[in-house]
Amino acid sequence: MRYGFMGMAMPLIMDKTIYTFLRNYGIEVTSDIKNRIRKEYKEIVARTPALGKGNSLTSILYIGCYLISFYKAAPDIIDEKCFEGLVRFLCDEMVRREKETDGAFSEKSIRTREEAARKSQTSVYEMDWKSTFRRIDKDNYEFTYTKCGLCELGKREGCFHLIKYLCMTDFISFDKGGAKLVRNHTLANGDEYCDFHVSRKEIK
């Protein structure tokens, strides 16, 4: 992938939160560590195949590159336990910062998922997600991934064991979008698919 605007945006958006967690975790955040992480991030982005123009999941792949770079740049300092805590801290920040909407059930959101599922069936991109999508009724839909770009990234970078932690953010994203997510299987846990069952949250 090209580093470009999206590549530059991830550190600008997330550095403050991540480094706050690391300091609270007891890690001395030196200029050397920051430089190693930034260098690793750029290298991961450069060697990660792109998803093609207009793919709605491209930003997710950049986020994966960014987070994995912390572990790969300093595995002696940022181990798996620390990485899990880092992602949980990000989840807490998502809960604190994001406003609740009904975005998960907007027509635009649903059509984007439908279109992505349709295109994924013939995608030739190595890192692309492959999915199916089904509307059930106005308050429920489901989609299934049989291939996940983040899982492919984890395998390429020798960090597949970390991907399961990134999956936690899905529950918060849907919750903030006015939906309840139920998922019984995930590729990151070694299952053959990820099954997303999404229902509109009850209005309190």
N, C-alpha and C positions, 0 to 999 in steps of 0.2 A: 504494500500500500504506500501511497505518498504520505509524507509527514503532513504537509499542507496545513490548511486552516484548522481542520478537525483535530489533527494531531497536536497542534499547538494549543488548542482549546482545553484539552483534558487536564494538563497540569495547572492551567490558569483557574479552572473550575474547582479542582480537587486537592491541589497541593496543601492548602491551608488546613483542611480537615484531616488529611492523612498525617501530616507532620504533627498536628496537635495530638492525635492518637498516639503516635510513636513516642512523643515526649512524655505523655501521661503513662505510657507503658514502661517507661524507664530507660528508653533508648536515647543516647546522646546523638542528636541530629547535627552532624558536622557538615561542612561544605564538601568534604570528600565523599560522604555517603550520598548527598544530594546529587553531586556530579556523576557518580557511578550509576545511580538510578536513572537520571535523565539520559545518560549515554545508552544504558541498556534498553530503555523505552524506545529511543529512536532506532536502535538496531532491530528490536523485535518488530516494530512497525515496518521497517524497510524490507524485512525478509518474510513478512506475512502477505500472502496473495490477496489481492483486492476482490471485492464482491461485485464489481461492475457499477456503472453509473446509476444513481437513483435508488439503490437498494436501501430500504428503510432500516436495515439492521447493521449498517456500516458503523454507526456510532457505538453500538454494543461491542463490536469487535475492537474498536479503539480503546474502549474502557477496559476490556480484557487485557489488551497489550499493556496498558498503563499499570493496572494492578499487579499483573504478573511480574512486571519489571522490578518491583520492590523486593519480591522474594528472590528473583534470579540475581539481582545485583548484590545482595547481601544476605545469602542464606544462613550464614553464621550468626547473624543478628536478627533477621526477620524470618523466623522459622514458621512451620505450619500453624502452630498454636497462635503465634503473633498475627499471622495472616488472617486466620479465622476471626480473631478479635478485631482486626482492622476492618473487615467487611461488616461485622456486627455494628461497629461504631458508625460506619457509613449508613447502615440501615437506620440506626437511631437518628442520625442527622436528616435522613429522608423523612422520617416521621415528624420531626420537629419543624422542618422547613417547608415541606410541600403542603399546599392547600388541597382540601378535598374537593373533587369535582365529580362530574358524571362522565368523564372522558372515556372510560372503558366501554361505554355504551353509545358513544356518539356515532353517527352514521359514518363519519370520516374514518374513525378508528377501525370500525368493523370492516369497511370496504378496503382499507389498507391491508388488513390481515387476510382478507379474501384474496386480494390481488397478489399478495406475497406468496400465499399458498399455491395459487395457480402457477405463478412463474417458477416457483421452486421445483416443480415437477420436471421441468426441462432445463434447469440451470446447469451450466457447465463449469461454474466456479467452485474450486476446491473447498473453499471455506464457507460456502453458503449453507444456510439452514434449509431443510426439506420438511415441508409440512402439509397437512390437510386441515380444512376449516369447515365447520358446519354450524349454521344458525339453527337454534332449536325453537326459540320464540323470542318475543321482544325483551325478555328478562334473562335469557340464557343462551350461551353458545359454547362451543368446545373446539379446540384445535389440538393437533398431535404433531410433535416433531419426531421424525425418525433420523434426523441428522442435525447436529448443533454446531455452529461455527465456533463457539467458545470451547466446546469439547475438542474440536479439531485443533484449535490453537493450543490447548493444554497438551495434547499429544505431541504436536510439533515441537513444543518448547520443553518437553519432559516434565510438565507440571499438571498432568491430568488430575492428580489427587487434590488439587486446589479448586477445581472448577465447581465442585459441589457447594462450596461456600458462596460463590457468586449467585447461585440459584436462589438464595434467600431473598434477594432484592425483588424477585418477581411478586412475592406475596404483598409486599409493601406498595409496589407500583399499582397493582390492581386494587388494593384497598383504598389508596388515595384517589383512584379513578372511579370510586363508587361501586366496586365489585368485590365479591368474595371468590377467591381462587381455591379450588381443591385440586391437588395433584398427587396421585398415588405412585407414579413411576417417573424416574428421570434418567436420562442417558448418563449424566454425571455420576450416578450411583451404580452404573453398570447395567441398567435396564435397557431394553431394546427400543424404548421410546419415552418421550415426555408427554404425559396426558394432562392438558389444561382444561378444567371444567370451570367455567366462569358464570357466576350468577349475580344479578343486581342485588346490592345490599338493601335490606329493609330500611325504609325511612323512619327514623326515630322521632 
